[in-house]
Every structure is written in structure tokens, then in C-alpha cells.
Amino acid sequence: MIPWGDAMLVSCHDLRFGWDEGDAIVLDSFSVARGERIFVRGPSGSGKSSLLGLLAGVLVPRSGHVRIEETIVSSLSASARDRFRADHIGYVFQQFNLLPYLSVLDNVLLGCAFSLRRQRRAGGSLVVRQEAARLLAALGIGDARMYERRVTELSVGQQQRVAAARALIGGPTLLLADEPTSALDTDARDAFLRLLLLECDRAGAGLVFVSHDIGLARYFDRVVELSGPSQRAAPCAS
């Protein structure tokens, strides 16, 4: 169920992006309602990671536009896109991108380090550490003795949970996830995804989740198939 019905969070139209001369992705349209869970799949090279980069404002389309709420993100300057991303978007990377010299808790707090808006949504500077600890516990890391460890001391599954907590802290409007379960076995994968979706629901965040694993599609409101630049993206019901 989509909590906010037809209220639009993301809308993209006539979107083209590519490296050099070719198109890596061609999308006539792509949309996400508030609170909606979108599962994106497709073969290697079909543009899945490029789509996330465009939604995050890390990449700029060759043509078309990306609108998130009332902001046309693709028209902003590079510095304005960085600010918008810090305020509104959480990103769970396939390789997690945790900082190895920081503790578990400090890695999570990075989600608010560049955004006063997200720090306020997390409860403000006096309680943001408590919110980081709450998220870690909700995502399966409840032992407070682990919070001061370096992330390099954690298992892959635990690092994944730290990355998700960092993306979720401060209630981002949109959560992007790029193959975050690829290193996990089936039981760990399903447990992590259930926890992630519960936290997305709690924050009211829209979710765009990229994966090759079609077995995960049952957890989502909609599936979008990317076939590469030679074919248009084909949304279908899950």
C-alpha cells in the first residue's frame, strides 16, 4: 500500500543520459509517489545505477528533467544539487561507502553532518546520537558496545545495516538503494529488507531499490524493468 496515494514525489520525463556519444539510459517517464516502494531491475548495462545517479543529482541528464517534489534537480548547479541531496536524499551504496577510520556511530551521524534540515528532523544536535542508536537497534545492531568500534571490525551484514542507518537518519524524503543485499544469503537478505522497509514506512520515505534479485520484488509496490537504451523502460505491477 502506498501511504500517500497519488501525491507525487519524483517525476522524470524524456530522460536521456550517456557517456560520450551513446545513451546509457532512455526513459520516457519515471515517477515515484510519496511513500511508494519501487523495485528496479534489468541486465548489466541497462542503466540501473545511472538512474539512481540521476535521481540523486550526482549525474545530469543529456536531455529531459528530474523533479523531486517542487524542485527540478537536474536544472540546479552542482553545489545546489549537493545541498539538495544532503537535505532530501538517503543513498545506500552497493559497496556501502563507509569511512573505515570512523566508528559505527560516527558513520551513521554523517547522514546529518552536511544538513541542518536532517539534523533537526533527527531531533536536533542534543539527541541526534540517540536517533542514530535507535536506527542501529531497529536495523539489528542493538549492542551499544559496538557503536564505538571501527566499521572495519564488523561483518558485511553489519556494515550493510550501518550504511542503511546513515541513509535513513534525519528522515530523507527519498531513499535510493543500489544492490545493497547482493553480498547476503537469503535469510539475511530478507531480514534486512523487512527492517529497511519498516524504517522507510516510519520516515514516510519513497524508496527506489535496484537489484538483480527478482525474488525481492514481492516486497515492493511496483517493478520497473530497464532494458537499456535500445528499448524504453517498461513499468509493470509487482
C-alpha positions in Angstrom: 0.0 0.0 0.0 1.3 3.5 -0.9 0.7 5.6 2.3 0.2 9.0 0.4 -1.7 7.7 -2.6 -1.2 9.8 -5.7 0.9 12.5 -4.1 3.9 12.7 -6.4 7.4 12.7 -5.0 9.6 12.1 -8.1 8.8 12.7 -11.8 11.1 12.4 -14.8 10.2 13.0 -18.4 12.1 12.4 -21.7 15.2 11.5 -19.8 18.4 10.6 -21.6 21.8 10.1 -20.2 25.0 8.6 -21.6 28.8 8.7 -21.5 30.5 10.0 -24.6 28.2 9.7 -27.7 25.9 6.8 -26.7 22.8 6.7 -24.4 23.2 4.6 -21.3 19.6 5.2 -20.4 16.4 6.4 -22.2 13.3 7.0 -20.1 10.1 8.5 -21.5 8.8 8.8 -17.9 9.5 7.6 -14.4 7.7 8.5 -11.3 7.5 7.7 -7.6 4.6 8.6 -5.3 5.2 9.6 -1.7 5.9 6.5 0.4 6.0 4.3 -2.7 8.4 1.3 -3.0 9.8 0.9 -6.5 11.9 -2.2 -7.5 14.2 -1.5 -10.5 15.7 -4.5 -12.3 17.4 -5.1 -15.6 20.6 -6.7 -17.1 24.0 -5.3 -16.6 24.5 -2.1 -18.6 20.7 -1.3 -18.7 21.2 1.9 -16.7 20.1 1.0 -13.2 22.9 2.7 -11.4 22.8 5.6 -13.8 19.1 6.1 -13.0 20.0 6.3 -9.3 22.7 8.8 -10.0 20.3 11.0 -12.0 17.7 10.9 -9.2 20.4 11.8 -6.6 21.7 14.7 -8.7 25.2 13.1 -9.0 24.6 12.8 -12.7 22.9 15.4 -15.1 20.8 14.2 -18.0 21.7 14.9 -21.5 18.0 15.9 -22.0 14.8 15.8 -20.0 14.4 16.7 -16.4 14.3 15.2 -12.9 11.8 16.7 -10.5 11.7 15.9 -6.8 8.7 17.5 -5.1 8.8 21.0 -6.4 12.5 21.2 -7.3 13.8 20.4 -10.8 17.0 18.9 -9.5 18.6 18.4 -12.9 18.5 22.2 -13.5 20.4 23.1 -10.3 24.1 24.0 -10.2 26.5 21.3 -8.9 26.7 22.9 -5.4 22.9 23.3 -5.2 22.4 19.6 -6.2 24.9 18.7 -3.4 22.9 20.7 -0.9 19.6 19.3 -2.1 20.9 15.7 -1.9 22.2 16.2 1.6 18.8 17.6 2.7 16.4 15.2 1.0 18.1 12.0 -0.2 19.5 9.0 1.5 21.7 6.7 -0.5 22.7 3.1 0.3 25.6 2.1 -1.9 26.3 -1.4 -3.2 29.8 -1.2 -1.5 28.3 0.7 1.4 31.0 3.6 1.2 31.6 3.7 5.0 34.5 5.6 6.3 36.9 3.0 7.8 38.6 5.4 10.2 35.3 6.4 11.9 33.3 4.5 14.5 30.0 2.8 13.7 28.1 5.7 15.4 30.1 8.4 13.7 29.5 6.8 10.3 25.7 7.0 10.9 25.9 10.6 12.0 27.5 11.5 8.7 23.9 11.4 7.3 23.2 14.6 9.2 26.7 16.2 9.1 26.0 18.2 6.0 22.4 19.0 6.5 20.8 21.1 9.3 17.4 20.1 8.0 18.1 16.4 8.6 19.7 17.1 11.9 16.5 18.9 13.0 14.4 16.1 11.7 16.5 13.7 13.8 15.7 15.7 16.9 18.4 18.3 16.9 22.1 18.3 17.9 21.3 17.2 21.5 19.5 14.0 20.6 20.8 13.1 17.2 23.2 10.5 18.7 20.2 8.8 20.4 18.4 8.7 17.0 21.5 7.1 15.4 21.5 4.5 18.2 17.7 3.9 17.7 18.2 3.3 14.0 21.1 0.9 14.5 19.0 -1.0 17.0 16.0 -1.1 14.7 18.2 -2.4 11.9 19.6 -5.2 14.0 22.6 -3.7 15.8 21.3 -3.2 19.3 24.5 -3.8 21.3 25.7 -0.3 22.3 29.2 -1.7 22.9 29.6 -2.0 19.1 28.9 1.7 18.5 32.4 2.9 19.2 34.1 0.2 17.1 35.5 1.0 13.7 33.3 -0.3 10.9 36.1 -2.4 9.6 35.6 -4.7 12.6 32.0 -5.5 11.6 30.7 -8.3 9.3 29.4 -7.5 5.9 25.8 -7.8 7.1 26.5 -5.4 10.0 28.2 -2.9 7.7 25.2 -3.0 5.5 23.0 -2.1 8.4 25.3 0.8 9.3 25.0 2.1 5.7 21.2 1.9 5.8 21.1 3.7 9.2 23.3 6.5 7.8 21.0 6.9 4.8 17.8 6.9 6.9 18.8 9.3 9.7 17.0 12.6 9.6 14.1 11.3 7.6 15.1 11.8 4.0 12.3 12.3 1.5 13.7 9.7 -0.9 15.8 6.7 -0.3 18.0 5.2 -3.1 19.5 1.7 -2.7 21.9 0.2 -5.2 22.2 -3.6 -4.9 22.6 -3.4 -1.1 21.7 -7.1 -0.5 24.0 -8.6 -3.1 26.5 -10.0 -0.6 24.0 -11.6 1.7 22.5 -15.0 1.9 18.7 -15.4 1.5 17.7 -15.3 5.2 19.9 -12.3 6.0 18.8 -10.6 2.8 15.1 -10.9 3.6 15.5 -9.9 7.2 17.5 -6.8 6.3 14.9 -5.8 3.6 12.0 -6.2 6.0 13.8 -3.9 8.6 14.7 -1.4 5.9 11.1 -1.2 4.7 9.8 -0.7 8.2 12.1 2.3 8.7 11.1 3.7 5.3 7.5 3.5 6.3 8.3 5.1 9.7 10.0 8.0 7.9 7.5 8.2 5.1 10.3 7.9 2.6 9.8 6.9 -1.0 12.2 4.1 -2.0 13.9 3.2 -5.3 15.6 -0.1 -4.9 17.9 -1.6 -7.6 18.6 -5.3 -7.6 19.1 -8.3 -10.0 17.2 -10.4 -7.5 13.7 -10.8 -8.7 12.8 -12.7 -5.6 12.7 -9.4 -3.7 10.1 -7.9 -5.9 7.3 -9.2 -3.7 8.2 -6.6 -1.1 7.5 -3.7 -3.4 4.6 -1.8 -4.8 5.8 -1.7 -8.4 8.5 -3.2 -10.6 10.3 -1.1 -13.3 12.2 -3.0 -15.9 15.1 -1.3 -17.6 16.2 -2.9 -20.9 18.9 -0.4 -22.0 18.9 2.5 -24.4 17.6 0.4 -27.3 14.2 -0.1 -25.5 12.1 2.1 -23.4 11.7 1.3 -19.7 8.6 -0.7 -19.1 6.9 -0.3 -15.7 4.8 -3.2 -14.6 2.8 -4.2 -11.5 4.5 -6.5 -9.0 
